[in-house]
Amino acid sequence: MIPDQLLTDLQNAELLPAAQAAAIREDERTRPFSLHYELRAALYLGITLLTGGLGVLLYQHLSEIGHGVIIGSMVLLMAASFGYATRHRQPFTWGQARPVSFVPDYILLLGCLLFLALETYLQVQYNFFGSRYGLVTILPAALFLALAYGFDHRGVLAMGLTALASWVGVSIAPLSAFTENSFLSSRLGGAAVLLGLLLAGVGFYSDFADRKRHFAFTYISLGANLALLAATVSLFDFYLSSFLPNALLVLLILALSAGLVWYARLRRSYLFLLMGAVYGYITVTYLFFHLLDFNDGEAAIMLGLFYFMGSAVAVILFFVNAKKFLRLA
């Protein structure tokens, strides 16, 4: 909205005729105000509060309500949610479908959350899946990924990819994850890097092959973060034994970071630029201090200090000129 004072100043400076100023004021006064984002936020918050409140209510009155009623209610509500979303589903397209309303998207999200709640309830109360933890995680992964493509829903896609990552982790090291609460296994790290590269590759394919191009951001951001984080953790020896030599890990991280910076410039994305710069800086810093010979005493310490000061200035200058680099200025 244009401030009234600005119009007055323009009039006083004889840069805006009075008739045009009056027309602008009238347009600003009568123009409809969009509540689109406010309604979406309220709906999302409502669904989150509803699922959370139902969980608390069921927990507090479990003995009075009965398991059968709880399970039946969740199944009926979940079926109603999926049915409503299906009724308003747009025809499938490899492009971005135009929704008639944002309500079916959130109802679909509610159905997915209810599926997770139902699955968890059955497992906790009846040990429905036994020790088949892989089945517990692959079921929502398969369902959510199918729903994401069928209903063109990026939120459900992110849920499906998260469930897929859980399935890979549980399949690789189920005992360390569930009995020892240990996630720092070299096998998990290797699997995370491979899965991350696979997801990032699917994202690049989606973008350049124009197959659900708008899904590329979700694939690449999740996949690249997963691969880079796992490789960085391995580089700093947090795993008992690394799944790759450090030299290869450095090359992998630098190559992936450079790829993200290139993609950020291509798609003009601040997020991918930030990811590439941060992971690349961490790896270059690791390499610098790894090669630095601290037997030199004060000279090595001075070099380290100059490195931090120089690199800090370089990073600041880089982000100050980020708009030019992304060709946004």
Secondary structure by P-SEA (a helix, b strand, c coil): cccaaaaaaaaaaccccaaaaaaaaaaaaaccccaaaaaaaaaaaaaaaaaaaaaaaaaaacccccaaaaaaaaaaaaaaaaaaaaaacccccccbbbbccaaaaaaaaaaaaaaaaaaaaaaaaccccccccccccaaaaaaaaaaaaaaccaaaaaaaaaaaaaaaaaaacccccccccccccaaaaaaaaaaaaaaaaaaaaaacccccccaaaaaaaaaaaaaaaaaaaaaacccccccccaaaaaaaaaaaaaaaaaaaaaaccaaaaaaaaaaaaaaaaaaaaaacccccaaaaaaaaaaaaaaaaaaaaaaaaacccccccc
